[in-house]
Amino acid sequence: MADTRTSDKGKGEEQSDKRRSRNKNVKAAATGVAIGIGSAALVAALLYSNRPQDDKKNDTPNDPRFEPRES
């Protein structure tokens, strides 16, 4: 009696192909989400760094160690 499982794709191979395809889709989605989160973090950092400084909030005197020296 000949073994017919070797000539055609077995049920297990078809399921593993479907699993691989699902895993690729999940990886692609996860990569897209990670890129989106990273981009949002960069935009937030740029917006935060470029915001105007309020002089009212800076009531504490400057540290003299960091003041420019008089020549």
Protein Blocks (a to p, Z undefined) as FASTA:
>chain_A
ZZfklmpccfklmmmmmmmmmmmmmmmmmmmmmmmmmmmmmmmmmmmmmpccdfklmmbc
cdfklpccdZZ
